[in-house]
Amino acid sequence: MDSYLADRRAIDDLMTGWMRRDLAQWDSMRELFHPDGVIEITWFRGLFTDFVDASARMGASDLRTKHVITAPVVTFRGDRAVAETNAIVVAENGKLALGCQSHNRFYDRIEKRDGTWKIVDRRSIYDMGSFTFPRGIVDIDADTVEYPPEYAALAYLLDKSGFPVTGVFATKGSDLETDIKQSAQLWLEGNQ
């Protein structure tokens, strides 16, 4: 039982450690993933080490973000685990006087290597989102909001802030969500 609690605590710390991104603590952020770890979210796909560098560039831009993270639901199998974690992304671009809130779930594959749990694969599943207007209503070109409604506000704000969103991403109940979860289950069982 003590081992389970220690493992569970380590994974909880990985999930809440995402706040390091909002605090621009890039070296601490790098410690969340194994060196070969990858991430796929609206504006970035690739190695996590490259994501941290891209996040630092985003942090120096007009776009500000805050991630509100909850406790994860974790499934263990030996030195592997899968975690699903609710998150709210609050974003704002002061120059555009535009912001958004995006409700998503991080779906992570996590491995214990050399006694340490770290993320090896992070995907995001988008549940819903909306625009916010910190200084009053501004016009939004509805014709350019061409994304699924679950992440349209976030993608629009990212695009307008210089962080293009390409591709299609998992949304609640989508085939992509099913694929992410089935693939993670196969990986958890050692079949991938």
TIRO-2110 file (N, C-alpha, C; in Angstrom, 1 decimal):
// TIRO-2110
0.8, -1.2, 0.0, N, 1, A
0.0, 0.0, 0.0, CA, 1, A
0.9, 1.3, 0.0, C, 1, A
2.0, 1.3, 0.8, N, 2, A
2.8, 2.4, 0.8, CA, 2, A
3.4, 2.7, -0.6, C, 2, A
3.8, 1.7, -1.3, N, 3, A
4.3, 1.8, -2.7, CA, 3, A
3.3, 2.4, -3.6, C, 3, A
2.0, 2.0, -3.5, N, 4, A
0.9, 2.5, -4.3, CA, 4, A
0.8, 4.0, -4.0, C, 4, A
0.7, 4.4, -2.7, N, 5, A
0.5, 5.8, -2.4, CA, 5, A
1.7, 6.7, -2.8, C, 5, A
2.9, 6.1, -2.8, N, 6, A
4.1, 6.9, -3.3, CA, 6, A
4.0, 7.1, -4.8, C, 6, A
3.6, 6.0, -5.5, N, 7, A
3.5, 6.1, -6.9, CA, 7, A
2.4, 7.1, -7.3, C, 7, A
1.3, 7.0, -6.6, N, 8, A
0.1, 7.8, -6.9, CA, 8, A
0.5, 9.3, -6.6, C, 8, A
1.2, 9.6, -5.6, N, 9, A
1.6, 10.9, -5.2, CA, 9, A
2.6, 11.5, -6.3, C, 9, A
3.5, 10.6, -6.8, N, 10, A
4.4, 11.0, -7.8, CA, 10, A
3.7, 11.4, -9.1, C, 10, A
2.7, 10.7, -9.4, N, 11, A
1.9, 11.0, -10.7, CA, 11, A
1.0, 12.2, -10.4, C, 11, A
0.4, 12.4, -9.3, N, 12, A
-0.3, 13.6, -9.0, CA, 12, A
0.6, 14.8, -9.1, C, 12, A
1.8, 14.7, -8.6, N, 13, A
2.8, 15.8, -8.7, CA, 13, A
3.1, 16.1, -10.2, C, 13, A
3.2, 15.1, -11.0, N, 14, A
3.5, 15.4, -12.5, CA, 14, A
2.3, 16.2, -13.1, C, 14, A
1.1, 15.8, -12.7, N, 15, A
0.0, 16.5, -13.3, CA, 15, A
-0.1, 18.0, -12.8, C, 15, A
0.0, 18.2, -11.5, N, 16, A
-0.1, 19.6, -11.0, CA, 16, A
1.2, 20.3, -11.3, C, 16, A
2.3, 19.6, -11.7, N, 17, A
3.5, 20.3, -12.1, CA, 17, A
3.4, 21.1, -13.3, C, 17, A
2.3, 21.0, -14.0, N, 18, A
2.0, 21.7, -15.3, CA, 18, A
2.0, 23.2, -15.0, C, 18, A
1.7, 23.6, -13.7, N, 19, A
1.7, 25.0, -13.4, CA, 19, A
3.1, 25.6, -13.6, C, 19, A
4.2, 24.8, -13.6, N, 20, A
5.5, 25.3, -13.9, CA, 20, A
5.5, 26.1, -15.3, C, 20, A
4.7, 25.7, -16.2, N, 21, A
4.6, 26.3, -17.5, CA, 21, A
4.1, 27.8, -17.3, C, 21, A
3.0, 27.9, -16.5, N, 22, A
2.4, 29.2, -16.3, CA, 22, A
3.4, 30.2, -15.5, C, 22, A
4.3, 29.6, -14.8, N, 23, A
5.3, 30.4, -14.0, CA, 23, A
6.6, 30.6, -14.7, C, 23, A
6.7, 30.1, -16.0, N, 24, A
7.9, 30.2, -16.8, CA, 24, A
9.1, 29.6, -16.1, C, 24, A
8.9, 28.5, -15.4, N, 25, A
9.9, 27.7, -14.8, CA, 25, A
10.3, 26.5, -15.7, C, 25, A
11.0, 26.9, -16.8, N, 26, A
11.3, 26.0, -17.9, CA, 26, A
12.1, 24.8, -17.5, C, 26, A
13.1, 24.9, -16.7, N, 27, A
13.9, 23.8, -16.2, CA, 27, A
13.1, 22.8, -15.4, C, 27, A
12.3, 23.3, -14.5, N, 28, A
11.4, 22.4, -13.8, CA, 28, A
10.4, 21.8, -14.7, C, 28, A
9.9, 22.5, -15.7, N, 29, A
8.9, 21.9, -16.6, CA, 29, A
9.5, 20.7, -17.4, C, 29, A
10.8, 20.8, -17.7, N, 30, A
11.4, 19.7, -18.4, CA, 30, A
11.5, 18.4, -17.6, C, 30, A
11.4, 18.5, -16.3, N, 31, A
11.5, 17.4, -15.5, CA, 31, A
10.2, 16.5, -15.4, C, 31, A
9.1, 17.0, -16.1, N, 32, A
7.8, 16.3, -16.1, CA, 32, A
7.8, 15.1, -17.0, C, 32, A
8.7, 15.2, -18.1, N, 33, A
8.6, 14.2, -19.1, CA, 33, A
10.0, 13.4, -19.2, C, 33, A
9.9, 12.2, -19.6, N, 34, A
11.1, 11.5, -20.0, CA, 34, A
11.7, 12.1, -21.2, C, 34, A
13.1, 12.0, -21.5, N, 35, A
13.7, 12.7, -22.6, CA, 35, A
13.1, 12.4, -24.0, C, 35, A
12.5, 11.2, -24.1, N, 36, A
11.9, 10.9, -25.4, CA, 36, A
10.4, 11.2, -25.4, C, 36, A
9.9, 11.9, -24.4, N, 37, A
8.5, 12.2, -24.3, CA, 37, A
8.0, 13.1, -25.4, C, 37, A
6.7, 12.9, -25.8, N, 38, A
6.1, 13.6, -26.9, CA, 38, A
4.7, 14.2, -26.3, C, 38, A
4.3, 15.3, -27.0, N, 39, A
3.1, 16.0, -26.7, CA, 39, A
2.3, 16.4, -27.9, C, 39, A
1.0, 16.3, -27.9, N, 40, A
0.2, 16.7, -29.0, CA, 40, A
-1.0, 17.5, -28.4, C, 40, A
-1.0, 18.8, -28.7, N, 41, A
-2.1, 19.7, -28.3, CA, 41, A
-2.4, 20.6, -29.4, C, 41, A
-3.3, 21.6, -29.3, N, 42, A
-3.7, 22.4, -30.4, CA, 42, A
-2.6, 23.0, -31.2, C, 42, A
-1.7, 23.6, -30.6, N, 43, A
-0.7, 24.4, -31.3, CA, 43, A
0.7, 23.7, -31.4, C, 43, A
0.8, 22.5, -30.9, N, 44, A
2.2, 21.9, -30.9, CA, 44, A
2.0, 20.4, -31.0, C, 44, A
2.9, 19.8, -31.8, N, 45, A
3.0, 18.3, -31.9, CA, 45, A
4.5, 18.0, -32.0, C, 45, A
5.0, 17.2, -31.1, N, 46, A
6.4, 16.8, -31.2, CA, 46, A
7.0, 16.5, -29.9, C, 46, A
8.4, 16.5, -29.8, N, 47, A
9.1, 16.2, -28.6, CA, 47, A
8.8, 17.2, -27.5, C, 47, A
8.7, 16.8, -26.3, N, 48, A
8.4, 17.7, -25.2, CA, 48, A
9.5, 18.7, -25.0, C, 48, A
10.7, 18.3, -25.2, N, 49, A
11.8, 19.3, -25.0, CA, 49, A
11.7, 20.5, -26.0, C, 49, A
11.2, 20.2, -27.2, N, 50, A
10.9, 21.3, -28.2, CA, 50, A
9.7, 22.1, -27.7, C, 50, A
8.7, 21.4, -27.1, N, 51, A
7.5, 22.1, -26.6, CA, 51, A
7.9, 23.1, -25.5, C, 51, A
8.8, 22.7, -24.7, N, 52, A
9.2, 23.7, -23.6, CA, 52, A
9.8, 24.9, -24.2, C, 52, A
10.7, 24.7, -25.2, N, 53, A
11.3, 25.9, -25.9, CA, 53, A
10.2, 26.7, -26.6, C, 53, A
9.2, 26.1, -27.2, N, 54, A
8.1, 26.8, -27.9, CA, 54, A
7.3, 27.5, -26.8, C, 54, A
7.1, 26.9, -25.7, N, 55, A
6.3, 27.5, -24.6, CA, 55, A
7.0, 28.8, -24.1, C, 55, A
8.3, 28.7, -24.0, N, 56, A
9.1, 29.9, -23.6, CA, 56, A
8.9, 31.1, -24.6, C, 56, A
8.9, 30.7, -25.9, N, 57, A
8.6, 31.8, -26.9, CA, 57, A
7.2, 32.3, -26.7, C, 57, A
6.2, 31.4, -26.4, N, 58, A
4.8, 31.9, -26.2, CA, 58, A
4.8, 32.8, -25.0, C, 58, A
5.5, 32.4, -23.9, N, 59, A
5.5, 33.2, -22.7, CA, 59, A
6.1, 34.6, -22.9, C, 59, A
6.9, 34.8, -23.9, N, 60, A
7.4, 36.1, -24.2, CA, 60, A
6.5, 36.9, -25.2, C, 60, A
5.4, 36.3, -25.6, N, 61, A
4.5, 37.0, -26.5, CA, 61, A
3.4, 37.7, -25.8, C, 61, A
2.4, 38.2, -26.5, N, 62, A
1.3, 38.9, -25.9, CA, 62, A
0.2, 37.9, -25.3, C, 62, A
0.4, 36.7, -25.6, N, 63, A
-0.6, 35.7, -25.1, CA, 63, A
-0.2, 35.2, -23.7, C, 63, A
-1.1, 35.2, -22.8, N, 64, A
-0.9, 34.7, -21.4, CA, 64, A
-1.8, 33.5, -21.2, C, 64, A
-1.3, 32.5, -20.5, N, 65, A
-2.2, 31.4, -20.2, CA, 65, A
-2.1, 31.0, -18.7, C, 65, A
-3.1, 30.3, -18.2, N, 66, A
-3.2, 29.8, -16.9, CA, 66, A
-3.9, 28.5, -17.0, C, 66, A
-3.3, 27.4, -16.4, N, 67, A
-3.9, 26.1, -16.4, CA, 67, A
-4.3, 25.7, -15.0, C, 67, A
-5.6, 25.4, -14.9, N, 68, A
-6.2, 24.9, -13.7, CA, 68, A
-6.3, 23.4, -13.8, C, 68, A
-5.6, 22.7, -12.9, N, 69, A
-5.5, 21.2, -13.1, CA, 69, A
-6.1, 20.6, -11.9, C, 69, A
-6.9, 19.5, -12.1, N, 70, A
-7.5, 18.7, -11.1, CA, 70, A
-6.7, 17.4, -10.8, C, 70, A
-7.1, 16.7, -9.8, N, 71, A
-6.5, 15.4, -9.5, CA, 71, A
-6.8, 14.4, -10.7, C, 71, A
-5.8, 13.6, -11.1, N, 72, A
-6.1, 12.7, -12.2, CA, 72, A
-6.8, 11.4, -11.7, C, 72, A
-7.4, 10.7, -12.7, N, 73, A
-7.8, 9.3, -12.6, CA, 73, A
-6.7, 8.5, -13.1, C, 73, A
-6.1, 7.6, -12.4, N, 74, A
-4.9, 6.9, -12.8, CA, 74, A
-5.2, 5.3, -12.8, C, 74, A
-4.7, 4.7, -13.8, N, 75, A
-4.7, 3.2, -14.0, CA, 75, A
-3.3, 2.7, -14.1, C, 75, A
-2.9, 1.9, -13.2, N, 76, A
-1.5, 1.3, -13.1, CA, 76, A
-1.5, -0.1, -13.7, C, 76, A
-0.3, -0.4, -14.3, N, 77, A
0.0, -1.7, -14.7, CA, 77, A
1.6, -1.8, -14.6, C, 77, A
2.1, -2.3, -13.5, N, 78, A
3.5, -2.4, -13.3, CA, 78, A
4.1, -1.0, -13.3, C, 78, A
5.1, -0.8, -14.2, N, 79, A
5.8, 0.4, -14.3, CA, 79, A
5.3, 1.4, -15.3, C, 79, A
4.0, 1.1, -15.7, N, 80, A
3.3, 2.0, -16.6, CA, 80, A
2.0, 2.4, -16.0, C, 80, A
1.6, 3.6, -16.4, N, 81, A
0.3, 4.1, -15.9, CA, 81, A
-0.3, 5.0, -17.0, C, 81, A
-1.6, 5.1, -16.9, N, 82, A
-2.4, 6.1, -17.8, CA, 82, A
-3.1, 7.0, -16.9, C, 82, A
-3.1, 8.3, -17.1, N, 83, A
-3.8, 9.2, -16.3, CA, 83, A
-4.6, 10.1, -17.2, C, 83, A
-5.9, 10.4, -16.7, N, 84, A
-6.8, 11.3, -17.3, CA, 84, A
-7.0, 12.4, -16.3, C, 84, A
-6.7, 13.7, -16.8, N, 85, A
-6.8, 14.8, -15.8, CA, 85, A
-7.6, 16.0, -16.4, C, 85, A
-8.6, 16.4, -15.7, N, 86, A
-9.3, 17.6, -16.1, CA, 86, A
-8.5, 18.8, -16.0, C, 86, A
-8.6, 19.7, -17.0, N, 87, A
-7.9, 21.0, -16.9, CA, 87, A
-8.8, 22.1, -17.5, C, 87, A
-8.5, 23.3, -17.1, N, 88, A
-9.1, 24.4, -17.7, CA, 88, A
-8.0, 25.3, -18.1, C, 88, A
-8.0, 25.7, -19.4, N, 89, A
-7.0, 26.6, -19.9, CA, 89, A
-7.6, 28.0, -20.0, C, 89, A
-7.1, 28.9, -19.3, N, 90, A
-7.5, 30.3, -19.4, CA, 90, A
-6.5, 31.1, -20.1, C, 90, A
-6.9, 31.7, -21.2, N, 91, A
-5.9, 32.4, -22.0, CA, 91, A
-6.4, 33.8, -22.4, C, 91, A
-5.4, 34.7, -22.6, N, 92, A
-5.8, 36.1, -22.9, CA, 92, A
-4.7, 36.8, -23.6, C, 92, A
-5.1, 37.5, -24.7, N, 93, A
-4.1, 38.3, -25.4, CA, 93, A
-4.6, 39.8, -25.2, C, 93, A
-3.8, 40.5, -24.4, N, 94, A
-4.1, 41.9, -24.0, CA, 94, A
-4.2, 42.8, -25.2, C, 94, A
-3.3, 42.6, -26.2, N, 95, A
-3.3, 43.5, -27.3, CA, 95, A
-4.6, 43.3, -28.1, C, 95, A
-5.1, 42.1, -28.2, N, 96, A
-6.4, 41.8, -28.9, CA, 96, A
-7.6, 42.1, -28.0, C, 96, A
-7.4, 42.3, -26.8, N, 97, A
-8.5, 42.4, -25.8, CA, 97, A
-9.5, 41.2, -25.9, C, 97, A
-8.9, 40.0, -26.1, N, 98, A
-9.7, 38.8, -26.3, CA, 98, A
-9.1, 37.7, -25.4, C, 98, A
-9.9, 36.9, -24.9, N, 99, A
-9.5, 35.7, -24.2, CA, 99, A
-10.4, 34.5, -24.4, C, 99, A
-10.1, 33.4, -23.7, N, 100, A
-10.9, 32.3, -23.8, CA, 100, A
-10.7, 31.4, -22.6, C, 100, A
-11.7, 30.5, -22.4, N, 101, A
-11.6, 29.4, -21.4, CA, 101, A
-11.8, 28.1, -22.2, C, 101, A
-11.0, 27.2, -22.0, N, 102, A
-11.1, 25.9, -22.7, CA, 102, A
-11.0, 24.8, -21.7, C, 102, A
-12.0, 23.9, -21.7, N, 103, A
-12.1, 22.8, -20.8, CA, 103, A
-11.6, 21.6, -21.5, C, 103, A
-10.6, 20.9, -21.0, N, 104, A
-10.0, 19.8, -21.7, CA, 104, A
-9.6, 18.7, -20.7, C, 104, A
-9.2, 17.6, -21.2, N, 105, A
-8.6, 16.5, -20.4, CA, 105, A
-7.3, 16.1, -21.0, C, 105, A
-6.3, 16.1, -20.1, N, 106, A
-5.0, 15.6, -20.6, CA, 106, A
-5.0, 14.1, -20.4, C, 106, A
-4.6, 13.4, -21.4, N, 107, A
-4.6, 11.9, -21.4, CA, 107, A
-3.1, 11.5, -21.6, C, 107, A
-2.5, 11.0, -20.5, N, 108, A
-1.1, 10.8, -20.4, CA, 108, A
-0.7, 9.3, -20.2, C, 108, A
0.3, 9.0, -20.9, N, 109, A
1.0, 7.7, -20.7, CA, 109, A
2.2, 8.0, -19.9, C, 109, A
2.4, 7.3, -18.8, N, 110, A
3.4, 7.6, -17.8, CA, 110, A
4.2, 6.3, -17.5, C, 110, A
5.5, 6.5, -17.4, N, 111, A
6.4, 5.3, -17.1, CA, 111, A
7.3, 5.6, -16.0, C, 111, A
7.6, 4.5, -15.2, N, 112, A
8.5, 4.6, -14.1, CA, 112, A
9.8, 4.0, -14.7, C, 112, A
10.8, 4.8, -14.8, N, 113, A
12.1, 4.4, -15.3, CA, 113, A
13.2, 4.8, -14.2, C, 113, A
14.0, 3.8, -13.9, N, 114, A
15.1, 4.0, -12.9, CA, 114, A
14.4, 4.6, -11.6, C, 114, A
13.3, 4.1, -11.3, N, 115, A
12.6, 4.5, -10.0, CA, 115, A
11.8, 5.8, -10.1, C, 115, A
11.8, 6.5, -11.2, N, 116, A
11.1, 7.8, -11.3, CA, 116, A
10.0, 7.8, -12.4, C, 116, A
8.8, 8.2, -12.0, N, 117, A
7.7, 8.4, -12.9, CA, 117, A
7.8, 9.7, -13.6, C, 117, A
7.6, 9.6, -15.0, N, 118, A
7.6, 10.7, -15.8, CA, 118, A
6.7, 10.4, -17.0, C, 118, A
6.2, 11.5, -17.6, N, 119, A
5.3, 11.4, -18.8, CA, 119, A
6.0, 11.0, -20.0, C, 119, A
5.5, 10.1, -20.8, N, 120, A
6.1, 9.7, -22.1, CA, 120, A
5.2, 10.2, -23.3, C, 120, A
3.9, 10.4, -23.0, N, 121, A
3.1, 10.8, -24.1, CA, 121, A
1.9, 11.6, -23.5, C, 121, A
1.7, 12.8, -24.0, N, 122, A
0.5, 13.6, -23.5, CA, 122, A
-0.3, 14.0, -24.7, C, 122, A
-1.6, 13.8, -24.6, N, 123, A
-2.6, 14.2, -25.6, CA, 123, A
-3.7, 15.0, -24.9, C, 123, A
-4.4, 15.8, -25.6, N, 124, A
-5.5, 16.6, -25.0, CA, 124, A
-6.8, 16.3, -25.7, C, 124, A
-7.8, 16.1, -24.9, N, 125, A
-9.1, 15.9, -25.4, CA, 125, A
-9.9, 17.1, -25.0, C, 125, A
-10.6, 17.8, -26.0, N, 126, A
-11.2, 19.0, -25.7, CA, 126, A
-12.7, 18.8, -25.5, C, 126, A
-13.3, 19.3, -24.4, N, 127, A
-14.6, 19.2, -24.0, CA, 127, A
-15.5, 20.3, -24.4, C, 127, A
-15.1, 21.5, -24.1, N, 128, A
-15.9, 22.7, -24.4, CA, 128, A
-15.0, 24.0, -24.2, C, 128, A
-15.5, 25.1, -24.8, N, 129, A
-14.7, 26.3, -24.7, CA, 129, A
-15.5, 27.5, -25.0, C, 129, A
-15.1, 28.7, -24.6, N, 130, A
-15.8, 29.9, -24.9, CA, 130, A
-14.9, 31.1, -24.9, C, 130, A
-15.3, 32.1, -25.6, N, 131, A
-14.5, 33.4, -25.6, CA, 131, A
-14.8, 34.2, -24.3, C, 131, A
-13.8, 34.9, -23.9, N, 132, A
-13.9, 35.9, -22.8, CA, 132, A
-13.5, 37.3, -23.4, C, 132, A
-14.0, 38.3, -22.8, N, 133, A
-13.8, 39.7, -23.3, CA, 133, A
-13.4, 40.5, -22.1, C, 133, A
-12.1, 40.6, -21.8, N, 134, A
-11.6, 41.2, -20.6, CA, 134, A
-11.9, 42.7, -20.5, C, 134, A
-12.0, 43.4, -21.7, N, 135, A
-12.3, 44.8, -21.7, CA, 135, A
-13.5, 45.2, -22.5, C, 135, A
-14.4, 44.3, -22.6, N, 136, A
-15.6, 44.5, -23.3, CA, 136, A
-15.6, 43.7, -24.6, C, 136, A
-16.8, 43.6, -25.2, N, 137, A
-17.0, 42.8, -26.4, CA, 137, A
-16.2, 43.3, -27.6, C, 137, A
-15.5, 42.4, -28.3, N, 138, A
-14.8, 42.8, -29.5, CA, 138, A
-15.3, 41.9, -30.6, C, 138, A
-15.2, 42.4, -31.9, N, 139, A
-15.7, 41.6, -33.0, CA, 139, A
-14.8, 40.4, -33.2, C, 139, A
-15.4, 39.3, -33.5, N, 140, A
-14.8, 38.1, -33.9, CA, 140, A
-15.3, 37.7, -35.3, C, 140, A
-14.4, 37.5, -36.2, N, 141, A
-14.8, 37.1, -37.6, CA, 141, A
-15.3, 35.6, -37.5, C, 141, A
-16.6, 35.5, -37.4, N, 142, A
-17.2, 34.1, -37.3, CA, 142, A
-16.8, 33.2, -38.5, C, 142, A
-16.6, 33.8, -39.6, N, 143, A
-16.2, 33.0, -40.8, CA, 143, A
-14.8, 32.3, -40.6, C, 143, A
-14.0, 32.9, -39.8, N, 144, A
-12.7, 32.3, -39.6, CA, 144, A
-12.6, 31.3, -38.4, C, 144, A
-13.7, 31.2, -37.7, N, 145, A
-13.7, 30.3, -36.6, CA, 145, A
-14.2, 28.9, -37.2, C, 145, A
-13.2, 28.2, -37.8, N, 146, A
-13.5, 27.0, -38.6, CA, 146, A
-13.2, 25.8, -37.8, C, 146, A
-13.0, 25.9, -36.5, N, 147, A
-12.6, 24.7, -35.7, CA, 147, A
-13.8, 24.1, -35.1, C, 147, A
-13.7, 22.8, -34.6, N, 148, A
-14.8, 22.3, -33.8, CA, 148, A
-15.2, 23.2, -32.6, C, 148, A
-16.4, 23.3, -32.3, N, 149, A
-16.8, 24.2, -31.2, CA, 149, A
-16.1, 23.9, -29.9, C, 149, A
-15.7, 22.6, -29.6, N, 150, A
-15.1, 22.3, -28.4, CA, 150, A
-13.7, 23.0, -28.1, C, 150, A
-13.0, 23.4, -29.2, N, 151, A
-11.8, 24.1, -29.0, CA, 151, A
-11.7, 25.3, -30.0, C, 151, A
-12.8, 25.8, -30.5, N, 152, A
-12.8, 26.9, -31.5, CA, 152, A
-12.3, 28.2, -30.9, C, 152, A
-12.7, 28.5, -29.7, N, 153, A
-12.3, 29.8, -29.1, CA, 153, A
-10.7, 29.7, -28.8, C, 153, A
-10.3, 28.6, -28.3, N, 154, A
-8.8, 28.5, -28.0, CA, 154, A
-8.0, 28.6, -29.3, C, 154, A
-8.4, 27.8, -30.3, N, 155, A
-7.7, 27.8, -31.6, CA, 155, A
-7.7, 29.2, -32.2, C, 155, A
-8.8, 29.8, -32.2, N, 156, A
-8.9, 31.2, -32.8, CA, 156, A
-7.9, 32.1, -32.1, C, 156, A
-8.0, 32.1, -30.8, N, 157, A
-7.0, 33.0, -30.0, CA, 157, A
-5.6, 32.6, -30.3, C, 157, A
-5.3, 31.4, -30.3, N, 158, A
-3.9, 30.9, -30.6, CA, 158, A
-3.5, 31.4, -32.0, C, 158, A
-4.3, 31.2, -33.0, N, 159, A
-4.0, 31.6, -34.4, CA, 159, A
-3.8, 33.1, -34.4, C, 159, A
-4.7, 33.9, -33.8, N, 160, A
-4.6, 35.4, -33.8, CA, 160, A
-3.4, 35.9, -33.1, C, 160, A
-2.8, 35.0, -32.2, N, 161, A
-1.7, 35.4, -31.3, CA, 161, A
-0.4, 34.9, -32.0, C, 161, A
-0.4, 34.3, -33.1, N, 162, A
0.8, 33.9, -33.8, CA, 162, A
1.2, 32.4, -33.6, C, 162, A
0.3, 31.6, -33.1, N, 163, A
0.6, 30.2, -32.8, CA, 163, A
-0.5, 29.4, -33.6, C, 163, A
-0.2, 29.1, -34.8, N, 164, A
-1.2, 28.4, -35.7, CA, 164, A
-1.6, 27.1, -35.2, C, 164, A
-2.9, 26.8, -35.4, N, 165, A
-3.5, 25.5, -35.1, CA, 165, A
-3.7, 24.8, -36.4, C, 165, A
-3.1, 23.6, -36.6, N, 166, A
-3.3, 22.8, -37.8, CA, 166, A
-3.8, 21.4, -37.4, C, 166, A
-4.5, 20.8, -38.2, N, 167, A
-5.0, 19.5, -37.9, CA, 167, A
-6.3, 19.5, -37.1, C, 167, A
-6.7, 18.2, -36.8, N, 168, A
-7.9, 18.0, -36.0, CA, 168, A
-7.6, 17.3, -34.7, C, 168, A
-8.2, 17.7, -33.7, N, 169, A
-7.9, 17.1, -32.3, CA, 169, A
-9.1, 16.5, -31.7, C, 169, A
-8.8, 15.6, -30.8, N, 170, A
-9.9, 14.9, -30.1, CA, 170, A
-10.8, 15.8, -29.3, C, 170, A
-12.1, 15.5, -29.5, N, 171, A
-13.1, 16.2, -28.7, CA, 171, A
-13.9, 15.1, -28.0, C, 171, A
-14.7, 15.5, -27.0, N, 172, A
-15.5, 14.6, -26.2, CA, 172, A
-16.4, 13.7, -27.0, C, 172, A
-16.2, 12.4, -26.9, N, 173, A
-17.1, 11.5, -27.6, CA, 173, A
-16.7, 11.2, -29.1, C, 173, A
-15.6, 11.8, -29.5, N, 174, A
-15.1, 11.7, -30.9, CA, 174, A
-14.4, 10.3, -31.1, C, 174, A
-14.3, 10.0, -32.4, N, 175, A
-13.5, 8.8, -32.8, CA, 175, A
-12.1, 8.9, -32.3, C, 175, A
-11.5, 10.2, -32.4, N, 176, A
-10.1, 10.4, -32.0, CA, 176, A
-10.0, 10.2, -30.5, C, 176, A
-10.9, 10.5, -29.7, N, 177, A
-10.9, 10.2, -28.3, CA, 177, A
-10.8, 8.7, -28.1, C, 177, A
-11.7, 8.0, -28.8, N, 178, A
-11.7, 6.5, -28.7, CA, 178, A
-10.4, 6.0, -29.1, C, 178, A
-9.8, 6.5, -30.2, N, 179, A
-8.5, 6.0, -30.6, CA, 179, A
-7.4, 6.2, -29.6, C, 179, A
-7.4, 7.4, -29.0, N, 180, A
-6.3, 7.7, -28.0, CA, 180, A
-6.4, 6.8, -26.8, C, 180, A
-7.6, 6.5, -26.4, N, 181, A
-7.8, 5.7, -25.2, CA, 181, A
-7.5, 4.2, -25.5, C, 181, A
-8.0, 3.8, -26.7, N, 182, A
-7.7, 2.4, -27.0, CA, 182, A
-6.2, 2.1, -27.2, C, 182, A
-5.5, 3.1, -27.8, N, 183, A
-4.1, 2.9, -28.0, CA, 183, A
-3.3, 2.9, -26.7, C, 183, A
-3.8, 3.8, -25.8, N, 184, A
-3.1, 3.9, -24.5, CA, 184, A
-3.4, 2.6, -23.7, C, 184, A
-4.6, 2.0, -23.8, N, 185, A
-4.8, 0.7, -23.1, CA, 185, A
-3.9, -0.4, -23.6, C, 185, A
-3.8, -0.4, -25.0, N, 186, A
-2.9, -1.4, -25.5, CA, 186, A
-1.4, -1.2, -25.0, C, 186, A
-1.0, 0.0, -25.0, N, 187, A
0.3, 0.3, -24.5, CA, 187, A
0.4, -0.1, -23.0, C, 187, A
-0.6, 0.2, -22.2, N, 188, A
-0.6, -0.1, -20.8, CA, 188, A
-0.4, -1.6, -20.6, C, 188, A
-1.0, -2.4, -21.5, N, 189, A
-1.0, -3.8, -21.4, CA, 189, A
0.3, -4.4, -22.0, C, 189, A
1.2, -3.6, -22.5, N, 190, A
2.4, -4.0, -23.1, CA, 190, A
2.3, -4.5, -24.5, C, 190, A
1.2, -4.2, -25.2, N, 191, A
1.0, -4.7, -26.6, CA, 191, A
1.3, -3.6, -27.6, C, 191, A
2.1, -2.6, -27.2, N, 192, A
2.5, -1.6, -28.1, CA, 192, A
3.8, -1.0, -27.8, C, 192, A
END
